[in-house]
Amino acid sequence: MAKKAKVSFVCEACGYDASKWHGRCPGCNAWNSFVEYKAPAGPKGNSGVSRRGRGEGLRQAVPITEVEMQDVARVPLGIGEFDRVLGGGVVPGGLVLIGGEPGVGKSTLLLTAAYRLAQAGQRTLYVSAEESAVQTKMRAERLDALDEKLLLLPETDMDVIWAAVEKERPRALIVDSVQTVFVPDVPSAPGSVNQVREVCSRLMQLAKVRGVSTFVVGHVTKDGAIAGPRTLEHMVDTVLQFESTRQGPYRVLRSHKNRFGSTNELAVFEMRGDGLREVDNPSAFFLAERPAGKPGSVVGSVIEGSRPVLVEVQGLCVEAPFGQPRRTTLGFDSTRCALLAAVLERACGLSVQGQDLFVNIAGGVQVNETAADLPVALSIASSLKNRPVDDGLVCFGEVGLSGEIRGVFRAEERLREIRDLGFSRALVPAAGADRLDVPDGLVLLPVKTLDEALEAAFD
């Protein structure tokens, strides 16, 4: 006899599980975020508990030193930027979740990846749960992505998908999307918390047991977060976000979680009529529309994952019309911006108390490392003085509270990228500058304090 299904309430924002409904989540303080969740009913009795108690048929704990290592070969997708964000390719049995707003190109990216895998001899199953077989083939013809090893299944029933994987034995599985697939045994509509959690759980079992590399498309909310319970992101191995930028056809792929690689990687694509094209040099993309000779514009060098990238930092200072000045940032931490403004006032004598400060990282990139402190400070000073910085100058360095310029890691790689992009001067921290291998044609300007940096930048 079947046991009665257990009813609980789950927060859609953080995944907090409660026995009763709450207006405000105790875990993340979100309002009206609880939805009802019914766990699938199981067989009556405690046979599973007694079996665990006797230890029958279960794995035994072993010392970690005795665990045998296995070499796991990654499977390259044939899309260089995509492979780099994943950490060199997809891991067999890995579960990857890709989110993004409607029309950004998630299906285009994954269909292209499926075709490249099929070309490499990897049998790939593409499950189209939102489009018919004819619609998917029309997109494949436009992308020139037709191959006999690329199998297409227009289906929303998870049981049918499981049976197809058992029959076809693909090396890779793509499900587009998880919100439209349902499990018949779960009594709720597709896209609900119950269905999304159960579908993702079965896909995870399928990936781990059969060793199938699985990609899952997830819808996003109006705030840009992946729709569904937060446990969805905890269950998968990798979470990628596919975003459109403010510069038309360009798309940015970011890694927010990766158990098998870096979470700081970034890839840039250009959307064309025949599909996505990789942008091999993101620095040139971010600096493409930089204005020449304008105050407040400074080029900085930051590390995104495994490579240095040059970005344009824009600063704007205007007299505050009200008593409380604002500190507004896009792509940079607002708290750190306020800190740099205080250092400029205290250590350099620049009056920014009555100024509204606006800092923007052009191109839609999010900068998190402290090496962006120096270009942000220079952009604010440039706008405040109404004096442009030399167009051939690039800078990087961390700014301390007393105005000192601290060293950052991977300086030589940054210098090579600066020289490759045609810049002639580099403003760098003085610590360790004498040991750097400076590329030919690049003038190094080592500075110890923010005062020295301002003098060198406006010389």
C-alpha positions as CSV (number, residue, x, y, z in Angstrom):
1,M,0.0,0.0,0.0
2,A,1.4,3.4,-1.0
3,K,2.3,5.8,1.8
4,K,0.7,9.3,1.8
5,A,2.8,12.0,0.1
6,K,4.5,14.4,2.4
7,V,3.5,18.0,1.9
8,S,6.1,20.7,2.6
9,F,6.7,24.3,1.5
10,V,9.8,25.4,-0.3
11,C,11.2,28.9,-0.8
12,E,11.7,29.6,-4.6
13,A,14.5,32.1,-3.8
14,C,16.9,30.0,-1.6
15,G,15.4,26.5,-1.4
16,Y,14.5,26.7,2.4
17,D,12.2,23.8,3.3
18,A,9.5,24.3,5.9
19,S,6.6,22.2,7.2
20,K,4.2,25.2,7.0
21,W,3.8,28.3,4.8
22,H,5.6,31.5,5.8
23,G,5.0,34.9,4.5
24,R,8.7,35.7,4.9
25,C,11.4,33.2,4.4
26,P,13.5,32.5,7.5
27,G,16.5,31.6,5.3
28,C,16.8,34.6,2.9
29,N,14.0,37.0,4.2
30,A,12.2,37.0,0.8
31,W,8.5,37.8,0.9
32,N,5.8,35.5,-0.6
33,S,8.4,33.1,-2.0
34,F,7.0,29.8,-0.5
35,V,5.2,27.3,-2.7
36,E,3.7,23.9,-1.9
37,Y,5.8,20.9,-2.6
38,K,4.6,17.3,-2.4
39,A,7.2,14.6,-2.2
40,P,6.5,11.6,-4.4
41,A,4.7,8.9,-2.4
42,G,6.8,5.8,-1.7
43,P,6.1,2.3,-0.4
44,K,4.8,1.9,3.1
45,G,7.0,0.5,5.7
46,N,10.6,0.9,7.0
47,S,12.4,-1.8,5.0
48,G,14.9,0.7,3.7
49,V,15.7,1.9,7.1
50,S,16.2,-1.6,8.5
51,R,18.4,-2.5,5.6
52,R,20.6,0.5,6.3
53,G,20.7,-0.4,9.9
54,R,22.0,-3.9,9.0
55,G,24.5,-2.4,6.5
56,E,23.4,-4.8,3.8
57,G,24.3,-4.0,0.2
58,L,25.8,-0.6,1.0
59,R,29.3,0.7,0.3
60,Q,31.8,0.7,3.0
61,A,33.8,3.7,4.2
62,V,37.5,3.6,3.2
63,P,40.4,5.9,4.0
64,I,40.7,8.7,1.5
65,T,44.4,7.7,0.9
66,E,43.2,4.3,-0.5
67,V,40.8,5.8,-3.0
68,E,42.0,4.9,-6.5
69,M,42.3,7.9,-8.9
70,Q,40.9,7.7,-12.4
71,D,41.9,9.9,-15.3
72,V,38.8,11.6,-16.6
73,A,39.3,12.8,-20.2
74,R,37.2,15.9,-21.0
75,V,35.2,15.9,-24.2
76,P,35.8,19.1,-26.3
77,L,32.7,20.7,-27.8
78,G,34.5,22.1,-30.8
79,I,33.6,25.7,-29.7
80,G,36.8,27.2,-28.2
81,E,35.2,29.8,-26.0
82,F,32.5,27.4,-24.7
83,D,35.2,24.8,-23.9
84,R,37.3,27.3,-22.0
85,V,34.4,28.4,-19.8
86,L,33.7,24.8,-19.0
87,G,37.3,24.3,-18.1
88,G,38.6,22.6,-21.2
89,G,35.5,20.7,-22.3
90,V,32.6,18.8,-20.8
91,V,33.2,16.1,-18.2
92,P,31.6,12.7,-18.9
93,G,28.6,12.4,-16.6
94,G,28.6,16.1,-15.9
95,L,25.3,18.0,-15.6
96,V,25.4,21.6,-16.9
97,L,22.7,24.2,-16.5
98,I,22.5,27.1,-18.9
99,G,20.2,30.1,-18.2
100,G,19.5,33.2,-20.1
101,E,16.7,35.6,-21.1
102,P,14.4,34.6,-24.1
103,G,16.0,35.0,-27.5
104,V,19.6,35.4,-26.2
105,G,20.7,32.3,-28.1
106,K,20.7,29.4,-25.7
107,S,19.2,26.9,-28.2
108,T,21.5,28.2,-30.9
109,L,24.6,27.7,-28.8
110,L,23.6,24.2,-27.7
111,L,22.4,23.0,-31.1
112,T,25.8,24.2,-32.5
113,A,27.6,22.3,-29.7
114,A,25.5,19.2,-30.4
115,Y,26.5,19.3,-34.1
116,R,30.2,19.7,-33.3
117,L,30.0,16.7,-31.0
118,A,28.3,14.6,-33.7
119,Q,30.9,15.6,-36.2
120,A,33.6,14.4,-33.7
121,G,31.8,11.0,-33.6
122,Q,30.0,11.5,-30.3
123,R,26.4,10.3,-30.6
124,T,24.3,13.2,-29.3
125,L,20.6,13.3,-28.3
126,Y,18.9,16.7,-28.5
127,V,15.5,16.8,-26.7
128,S,13.4,19.6,-27.9
129,A,10.6,20.1,-25.4
130,E,9.5,23.5,-26.6
131,E,9.7,23.1,-30.4
132,S,8.5,20.6,-32.9
133,A,11.0,18.4,-34.9
134,V,10.3,20.5,-38.0
135,Q,11.1,23.8,-36.2
136,T,14.3,22.4,-34.8
137,K,15.4,21.1,-38.2
138,M,14.8,24.6,-39.7
139,R,17.1,26.1,-37.2
140,A,19.7,23.3,-37.8
141,E,19.6,24.0,-41.5
142,R,20.1,27.7,-40.9
143,L,23.1,26.9,-38.7
144,D,24.3,24.2,-41.2
145,A,24.2,21.7,-38.3
146,L,22.9,18.5,-39.9
147,D,24.6,15.2,-39.0
148,E,23.4,11.6,-38.8
149,K,24.9,11.2,-35.3
150,L,22.8,14.1,-34.0
151,L,19.5,12.5,-32.9
152,L,16.4,14.7,-32.3
153,L,13.6,13.9,-29.9
154,P,10.6,16.3,-29.5
155,E,9.3,15.1,-26.2
156,T,8.2,16.5,-22.8
157,D,7.7,13.2,-20.9
158,M,10.7,12.4,-18.7
159,D,9.9,8.6,-18.8
160,V,10.1,8.7,-22.6
161,I,13.4,10.7,-22.5
162,W,14.8,8.1,-20.1
163,A,13.8,5.2,-22.4
164,A,15.3,7.0,-25.4
165,V,18.6,7.4,-23.6
166,E,18.6,3.7,-22.6
167,K,17.9,2.7,-26.2
168,E,20.2,5.1,-28.2
169,R,23.1,5.2,-25.6
170,P,24.2,8.8,-26.5
171,R,27.4,10.3,-25.2
172,A,25.8,13.6,-24.7
173,L,22.2,14.7,-23.9
174,I,20.7,18.2,-24.3
175,V,17.3,19.0,-22.8
176,D,15.7,22.3,-23.9
177,S,14.2,23.1,-21.4
178,V,13.8,21.8,-17.9
179,Q,10.7,23.9,-17.1
180,T,8.7,22.2,-19.9
181,V,9.6,18.5,-19.1
182,F,7.4,16.7,-16.6
183,V,7.4,13.4,-14.7
184,P,4.0,11.6,-15.0
185,D,4.1,10.3,-11.4
186,V,4.3,13.9,-9.9
187,P,0.8,15.4,-9.7
188,S,1.6,19.0,-10.6
189,A,2.0,21.1,-13.8
190,P,5.2,21.3,-15.7
191,G,7.4,24.1,-14.5
192,S,6.2,23.9,-10.9
193,V,8.7,23.4,-8.0
194,N,7.7,19.7,-7.7
195,Q,8.2,19.0,-11.4
196,V,11.5,20.9,-11.8
197,R,13.1,19.3,-8.8
198,E,12.0,15.8,-9.8
199,V,13.1,16.3,-13.5
200,C,16.5,17.6,-12.5
201,S,16.9,14.8,-10.0
202,R,16.2,12.2,-12.7
203,L,18.5,13.9,-15.2
204,M,21.3,13.9,-12.5
205,Q,20.8,10.2,-12.0
206,L,20.8,9.6,-15.7
207,A,24.1,11.6,-16.1
208,K,25.9,9.9,-13.2
209,V,24.7,6.3,-13.8
210,R,25.1,6.2,-17.5
211,G,28.0,8.6,-17.8
212,V,26.1,10.9,-20.2
213,S,27.3,14.5,-20.5
214,T,24.0,16.4,-20.0
215,F,23.1,20.0,-20.8
216,V,19.9,21.5,-19.5
217,V,18.4,24.9,-20.5
218,G,16.7,26.9,-17.7
219,H,14.3,29.8,-18.0
220,V,15.1,33.0,-16.1
221,T,12.9,35.3,-14.0
222,K,12.4,39.0,-14.7
223,D,15.3,39.7,-12.3
224,G,17.7,37.5,-14.4
225,A,17.9,34.6,-11.9
226,I,17.2,31.0,-13.1
227,A,13.6,30.2,-12.5
228,G,12.6,27.4,-10.2
229,P,13.9,26.3,-6.7
230,R,17.4,27.3,-5.7
231,T,18.1,23.6,-5.2
232,L,18.2,23.3,-9.0
233,E,21.5,25.1,-9.0
234,H,22.8,23.1,-6.1
235,M,22.1,19.8,-7.8
236,V,24.0,20.5,-11.1
237,D,27.7,20.5,-11.6
238,T,28.0,23.7,-13.6
239,V,25.8,26.8,-13.9
240,L,26.4,29.0,-16.9
241,Q,24.6,32.3,-17.6
242,F,24.2,33.5,-21.2
243,E,23.6,37.2,-21.4
244,S,23.1,39.9,-24.1
245,T,25.2,43.1,-23.8
246,R,24.4,46.7,-24.4
247,Q,26.2,46.5,-27.7
248,G,23.7,44.8,-30.0
249,P,24.6,41.4,-31.4
250,Y,27.2,40.5,-28.8
251,R,26.6,37.8,-26.2
252,V,28.5,37.0,-23.0
253,L,28.7,33.5,-21.4
254,R,29.7,33.5,-17.7
255,S,30.4,30.7,-15.3
256,H,28.7,31.1,-11.9
257,K,29.4,27.6,-10.6
258,N,31.8,24.9,-11.9
259,R,32.9,21.8,-10.0
260,F,35.5,21.0,-12.6
261,G,36.9,24.4,-13.5
262,S,37.2,28.1,-12.8
263,T,34.1,30.3,-12.0
264,N,35.8,33.4,-13.3
265,E,35.8,32.5,-17.0
266,L,34.1,34.7,-19.6
267,A,33.4,34.1,-23.3
268,V,32.1,36.5,-25.9
269,F,30.1,35.6,-29.0
270,E,28.6,37.5,-31.8
271,M,25.1,36.6,-33.0
272,R,24.8,36.5,-36.8
273,G,22.2,35.3,-39.2
274,D,24.0,31.9,-39.6
275,G,24.6,31.4,-35.8
276,L,27.0,32.4,-33.1
277,R,30.6,33.3,-33.9
278,E,33.4,33.4,-31.3
279,V,35.1,36.7,-30.4
280,D,38.7,35.6,-30.0
281,N,39.9,38.9,-28.6
282,P,37.5,40.2,-25.9
283,S,39.8,43.2,-25.2
284,A,39.3,44.6,-28.7
285,F,35.5,44.1,-28.2
286,F,35.4,46.0,-24.9
287,L,37.5,48.8,-26.3
288,A,35.9,49.1,-29.7
289,E,33.8,52.2,-29.0
290,R,36.1,53.9,-26.6
291,P,36.1,57.7,-27.1
292,A,39.6,59.3,-27.7
293,G,40.8,62.2,-25.6
294,K,37.7,62.3,-23.3
295,P,38.0,63.0,-19.5
296,G,36.9,60.1,-17.3
297,S,37.9,57.3,-19.7
298,V,40.7,55.0,-18.5
299,V,41.8,51.6,-19.8
300,G,42.5,49.0,-17.1
301,S,43.8,45.4,-17.2
302,V,41.8,42.7,-15.3
303,I,42.0,38.9,-15.2
304,E,38.9,37.0,-16.3
305,G,39.5,33.4,-15.6
306,S,42.6,32.2,-17.4
307,R,43.4,35.3,-19.4
308,P,43.9,39.0,-19.0
309,V,41.3,41.4,-20.5
310,L,41.5,45.1,-21.1
311,V,38.4,47.1,-20.2
312,E,37.4,50.7,-20.4
313,V,36.6,52.3,-17.0
314,Q,34.4,55.4,-17.3
315,G,34.1,57.8,-14.4
316,L,31.8,60.9,-14.1
317,C,31.8,63.5,-11.4
318,V,29.0,66.1,-11.3
319,E,28.0,68.5,-8.5
320,A,25.4,67.0,-6.3
321,P,22.1,68.9,-6.6
322,F,21.0,67.6,-3.2
323,G,22.6,67.4,0.2
324,Q,23.5,63.7,0.0
325,P,25.9,62.8,-2.9
326,R,25.4,59.5,-4.7
327,R,27.8,56.7,-5.5
328,T,26.4,54.8,-8.5
329,T,28.3,52.0,-10.2
330,L,27.7,49.5,-13.1
331,G,30.0,46.5,-13.2
332,F,32.0,47.5,-10.1
333,D,31.4,47.3,-6.4
334,S,29.7,50.4,-5.1
335,T,31.3,50.0,-1.6
336,R,34.8,49.9,-3.1
337,C,34.0,53.0,-5.2
338,A,33.1,54.9,-2.1
339,L,36.3,53.7,-0.5
340,L,38.4,55.0,-3.5
341,A,36.6,58.3,-3.4
342,A,37.5,58.7,0.3
343,V,41.2,57.8,-0.4
344,L,41.3,60.4,-3.3
345,E,40.0,63.1,-0.9
346,R,42.2,62.1,2.1
347,A,45.5,61.1,0.4
348,C,45.4,63.3,-2.8
349,G,43.5,66.4,-1.7
350,L,40.8,66.0,-4.3
351,S,37.4,67.4,-3.1
352,V,34.7,64.8,-3.9
353,Q,32.4,65.3,-1.0
354,G,29.9,67.4,-2.8
355,Q,30.1,65.3,-6.1
356,D,27.8,62.6,-7.4
357,L,30.1,59.8,-8.6
358,F,29.2,57.5,-11.4
359,V,31.5,54.6,-12.5
360,N,30.8,52.3,-15.4
361,I,32.7,49.3,-16.9
362,A,31.9,49.6,-20.6
363,G,30.7,46.5,-22.5
364,G,28.7,45.0,-19.7
365,V,31.5,43.2,-18.0
366,Q,31.5,42.7,-14.2
367,V,34.9,43.4,-12.6
368,N,35.5,41.9,-9.2
369,E,39.3,41.9,-8.6
370,T,41.2,44.6,-6.8
371,A,43.5,45.4,-9.8
372,A,40.7,47.6,-11.1
373,D,41.1,50.0,-8.1
374,L,43.8,52.1,-9.9
375,P,41.9,52.6,-13.2
376,V,38.7,53.5,-11.3
377,A,40.5,56.0,-9.1
378,L,42.1,57.6,-12.2
379,S,38.8,57.8,-14.0
380,I,37.2,59.6,-11.1
381,A,40.2,62.0,-10.9
382,S,40.2,62.6,-14.6
383,S,36.5,63.5,-14.6
384,L,36.9,65.7,-11.5
385,K,39.9,67.6,-13.0
386,N,38.3,67.6,-16.5
387,R,41.7,66.4,-17.9
388,P,41.9,63.3,-20.2
389,V,44.4,60.5,-19.6
390,D,46.8,59.6,-22.4
391,D,45.1,57.3,-24.9
392,G,48.1,55.0,-25.0
393,L,48.2,54.4,-21.2
394,V,46.9,51.3,-19.4
395,C,47.0,50.8,-15.7
396,F,46.3,48.2,-13.0
397,G,46.9,48.0,-9.2
398,E,45.2,47.8,-5.9
399,V,44.8,51.0,-3.8
400,G,45.2,50.8,-0.1
401,L,43.5,53.1,2.5
402,S,46.6,55.2,3.0
403,G,46.9,55.8,-0.8
404,E,49.6,53.1,-1.4
405,I,49.6,51.1,-4.7
406,R,49.8,47.4,-4.0
407,G,51.0,44.7,-6.4
408,V,48.7,42.3,-8.1
409,F,49.3,38.8,-9.5
410,R,50.1,37.8,-13.2
411,A,51.5,41.2,-14.0
412,E,53.6,39.9,-16.9
413,E,50.6,38.4,-18.7
414,R,48.8,41.7,-18.4
415,L,51.8,43.5,-19.9
416,R,51.9,41.2,-22.9
417,E,48.2,41.8,-23.5
418,I,48.7,45.5,-23.2
419,R,51.5,45.5,-25.8
420,D,49.5,43.2,-28.2
421,L,46.7,45.7,-28.2
422,G,49.0,48.4,-29.3
423,F,49.3,50.5,-26.1
424,S,52.7,52.1,-25.4
425,R,52.6,52.9,-21.6
426,A,51.7,50.8,-18.6
427,L,51.1,52.4,-15.1
428,V,51.9,49.5,-12.6
429,P,52.6,49.1,-8.9
430,A,56.3,49.6,-8.1
431,A,56.5,46.5,-5.9
432,G,58.2,43.9,-8.0
433,A,58.3,46.0,-11.2
434,D,62.1,45.7,-11.5
435,R,61.7,41.9,-11.9
436,L,59.1,42.0,-14.7
437,D,59.9,40.9,-18.2
438,V,58.7,44.0,-20.1
439,P,57.7,43.5,-23.8
440,D,59.6,45.5,-26.4
441,G,58.1,48.9,-27.2
442,L,56.2,49.2,-23.9
443,V,57.2,51.9,-21.4
444,L,56.8,50.9,-17.7
445,L,55.7,53.5,-15.2
446,P,56.0,52.1,-11.7
447,V,54.3,54.1,-8.9
448,K,54.2,53.6,-5.1
449,T,51.3,55.9,-4.2
450,L,48.1,57.3,-5.7
451,D,49.7,60.7,-5.8
452,E,52.5,59.5,-8.0
453,A,50.0,57.7,-10.2
454,L,48.0,60.9,-10.8
455,E,51.2,62.8,-11.7
456,A,52.3,60.1,-14.2
457,A,48.8,59.8,-15.7
458,F,48.4,63.5,-16.3
459,D,52.0,64.2,-17.4
